[in-house]
């Protein structure tokens, strides 16, 4: 197997470097252009979600590239996600996603958050009255398994699940999740979660692997870290390459997002970097801080999570 791909527990393989398509505000034309550029640079894994609003742009760009013979559909790995308002019917939600994408299947379909919202609640920041009081993950997961069994997706997984939520899911899942996509970078290392997922052959996929410096809610703390910068200098690499390669070296796949061609090339170069034991030890000394905490899914009245600790089962 090529070293730029990882094997999932369902037998399929996933490129370890993915291309993120979330941007705010959403610019569909810029997204399409970025995907065309990313394909030329060598990206083959594209990550989207219903709530990002980028599915139509991703689908159009990939369809054009496939039609023009730039790439085969089999060489593309396409991930999308079930939004909280669709937990009652994942099959219909995925069919809508496929319509948005103009595709017959996605390679990976993830439960976006362990949060159930009322049907039609499509805002990334739910209103108080849009929360369902309880997440019945058994019902949701049965719907995800139907998506998998019907061939609408090649693999199913979750996102933003704690170790405890993964273990609970494994208690009743007929098809185990192939992936848990979570925030992970040198300043939020997810050691416990990586161990639990590793024991159960679940790939950890890292979003915001650079700390999301380009997003309003993101931070430059990772790429500005003196330790990351000194490791980069030592290897004649960039801080972004060090952060991405750290994630890959921990057995994770990483989803990097940049619509700038130079950055796309730079991020791809992370796969050629090799960190040594000293580098890993130095990174392990960095202070940890979660950037995307999910405060919008916590409230005292309607959310099943009254505190941030409850949302993450105290893994924060």
HELIX and SHEET records of a PDB file:
HELIX    1   1 UNK A   28  UNK A   41  1                                  14    
HELIX    2   2 UNK A   50  UNK A   52  5                                   3    
HELIX    3   3 UNK A   55  UNK A   67  1                                  13    
HELIX    4   4 UNK A   73  UNK A   75  5                                   3    
HELIX    5   5 UNK A   84  UNK A   86  5                                   3    
HELIX    6   6 UNK A   90  UNK A  101  1                                  12    
HELIX    7   7 UNK A  128  UNK A  130  5                                   3    
HELIX    8   8 UNK A  137  UNK A  149  1                                  13    
HELIX    9   9 UNK A  163  UNK A  172  1                                  10    
HELIX   10  10 UNK A  191  UNK A  199  1                                   9    
HELIX   11  11 UNK A  221  UNK A  224  1                                   4    
HELIX   12  12 UNK A  226  UNK A  234  1                                   9    
HELIX   13  13 UNK A  239  UNK A  249  1                                  11    
HELIX   14  14 UNK A  261  UNK A  268  1                                   8    
HELIX   15  15 UNK A  269  UNK A  272  5                                   4    
HELIX   16  16 UNK A  277  UNK A  284  1                                   8    
HELIX   17  17 UNK A  295  UNK A  297  5                                   3    
HELIX   18  18 UNK A  308  UNK A  311  1                                   4    
SHEET    1   A 2 UNK A   5  UNK A   7  0                                        
SHEET    2   A 2 UNK A  13  UNK A  15 -1                                        
SHEET    1   B 9 UNK A  17  UNK A  20  0                                        
SHEET    2   B 9 UNK A  45  UNK A  47  1                                        
SHEET    3   B 9 UNK A  77  UNK A  82  1                                        
SHEET    4   B 9 UNK A 108  UNK A 111  1                                        
SHEET    5   B 9 UNK A 156  UNK A 159  1                                        
SHEET    6   B 9 UNK A 179  UNK A 183  1                                        
SHEET    7   B 9 UNK A 203  UNK A 207  1                                        
SHEET    8   B 9 UNK A 253  UNK A 256  1                                        
SHEET    9   B 9 UNK A  17  UNK A  20  1                                        
END                                                                             
